[in-house]
Amino acid sequence: MTVRQRSAFLFAICSVLATVIAGCDPQQLVNDYFKSLGLNPLLVVRDDVKPGELIVQSGNNAVLADSIFSYAPAAPGPKASSENLDNETEFQAVLKAHETDRTVDANAAVTFLKTVLPVDISADLGLTSSVTINAINATGHRLPVPDVLRWLHNNSAPIHDLMQTQAAGATAYVAYEVYMADTINIVAQNGADVSTKVALDGATKALSSANAGFTYKRTAKDTLTIKGDHPYVFAIRTGKLVYKNGAYSMEVTNFASGAVKAVGGDEKYAAPVNPGFGLLALKKRK
């Protein structure tokens, strides 16, 4: 399996540029890349989001409100498919590495890591020159939209009752695709030293002094590996729920041609929780 096949799309945000100039805004690159995919990148990656999650958005708040299927326990929901994103599957449409250069300035790489990891990076990685960031061991979990639509048609009443208790203007979304990864490789360009600070001694160290969930070590002259203690969700695809004729359905989104990369034909239901698929901060329901 090639490196190109292993390169998860989350960390290919700079692929639209042959070279990322100094001073680029990693945050904007994150937003633009996920917008092109019809995916919501999470502000803080987490491990408690599964396909079928109901998200209630009101004002600036987006709250996880349990699985839609938990509202009608007598009517079990469809089973989600799980795919290794390294395989040649329908998920490859999202995963596929771009043909252009994916190297980024070291400063931009660190800024990006601080944006997407669920920890405050306190380690001095000492990255040198230009690097490529790859996510490996990535998986995707998806609910077939037709199955979700059939379930909603027959079991919408409890969800509608919940939404009637929400503030005026509250909107419901369902996460029907979830993307996870647990390992990040940072590779220096052209076999150069990846770091001036991290010794090539195989030692594993905590990435954050406050959270030992992510560690790092130098695995080769040109490679630094960041590893999570388990997979974390970094992006979700959501559909907006619309209530009509006594049942919920998912709103069809008319994207410009080529704006959203296909994943099994379900991308037409992708809807942003935040405008422009901006970074999504999810709160737990109290």
Secondary structure, DSSP 8 states (H G I E B T S, - for coil): --HHHH--GGGGGGGGSSS--TT--HHHHHHHHHHHHT-EEEEEEES---TTEEEEEETTEEEEEEEGGGGSTTS-----EEEETTSSSTTHHHH---SS--EEEHHHHHHHHHHHSSS---S---B-SEEEEEEES-EEEE--HHHHHHHHHHH-HHHHHHHHTS-TT-EEEEEEEEEEEEEEEEEEGGG--SBSSS-SS---EES-SS-TTEEEEEEETTEEEEEEEEEEEEEEEEEEEEEETTEEEE------TTSS--STTGGGGB--SSGGG--B-EEE--
